[in-house]
Amino acid sequence: MEALEILRHVLVFVHLIGFAVLFGSWAAEAYNRRVQVTRLMDLGVSIAGIAGLILALPWGTDHELNYVKLGIKLVVLTAIGILVERGLSRQRAGGAIPASAFWAIGVLTLLNAGIAVIWR
């Protein structure tokens, strides 16, 4: 296996870790019936987003990119990021995140992971 392919696999792993951090922290809040976003969710979105953008670059390997899939994943991740940031801003101002926005973060995170795994 050549070095670029190994690096690509490492970035896929980091991308998955970002989603795991995002979804795990969201699931912990949902399990504890706390409708709130956390800095850990923000960190997960950032890790997944940065790694995903790097993965979307043409690497010069035999791996062919599906730009439609990547575009949809980027839109979904952007929506998640906006919901998390708006939630954090509201919480800092003493407000609360709407329950619909909180649940949308979890559903969109699962959707994005599903697109990654199921869509070939």
N, C-alpha and C positions, 0 to 999 in steps of 0.2 A: 504494500500500500504506500502510495507516495505521500509526501509531507502535506501537500495541500488538502488531500482527502482526509488525512488524520485531523488537521486543523478544522475542517468543515464538520467532522463528527464531534469534535470537542465543542464547537459552537452550537451544534444541535443540542448537545447535553446541557450547556449553559442556558439555552433558550427554554428547554424543558424545566430546568430548575427555577427560572423566572416564573413560569406558569404555576409550578408547584407552590412556590412561595405565595403568589397571588391567591390561588385557590385555597390553599391550606389556611392562610390567615383569614380569608373570607369565611370558610367553613367553620373555623373556630368561633368567630363572632356569631354566625348563624346558630351554631349549636348552643351557645350560651345566651341566645335570644337578645343579643345586643345589636341593634340596627345602627351600626356605625362603621366608618372606614378607618383604617389604621395606616401608619407610616410604613408598616411592613407590606401592605397591599400596594402602596405607591412604589416601594422598592421592587416588588415583583413585576409590576407593569414596566418599570424602567429596564430591568434586566432582560425581560422577554422582548421588549421593543428594540433595544440596542442590538441584542444578539440576532433578532429577526431581520433587522435592516442589513446587518453585515452578511447574513446568510442569503439575502436577496441579491447580493452583488454577483455578477458573473465571475466565476472562479476559474474558468479555463479547464475544468475537469469534464468528465463524460456525463456528469449529472445535469440533466436538462431542467431548466426552471419553468414552472407553470405560473406565468405572470398574472393570469386571471385569479388563480387561487391566492397568490401572494397579495394581490390588490385587495381582495375581500378580507383576508386576514388582517391587513393593515388598517382597513376601515373599522373592523370590529375592535382591534386593539386600541385604536384611537378613541373610539366611543368609550371603552372601558377606562382609559386614561382620563378622559374628560369627566366621567362620572366620579372617579376616585378623587380627582383634584377639586371638583366642585363640592364633594362631600367633606373633604378636609377643610376647605375654605369656610363652609357653613359651620362646621364644628368649632373652628378657631374663633369664629364670630359669636359663638354661644348658641348657635342654632342646631338643628338636627337634620340629618340626611333623610329624605323621604324614603319610606319603606320600598316603594317601587324602584327607586334608583339603586338601593342596596341589593335587592333581589336581581335586578338587571345585571349588576356586576357579576354575580355568580353564574347566571344563565349565559351571558356573553362569553365569560371565561370558558365555560364548558363547550359552547359553540365553537370558539376559536380552536380549542384543543381537538374537538371532533373533526373540524375541517382539516386540520393538520394530519390527523391519523387516517381518516376515512377517504378523503379525496386524493386520488392518485393521479 
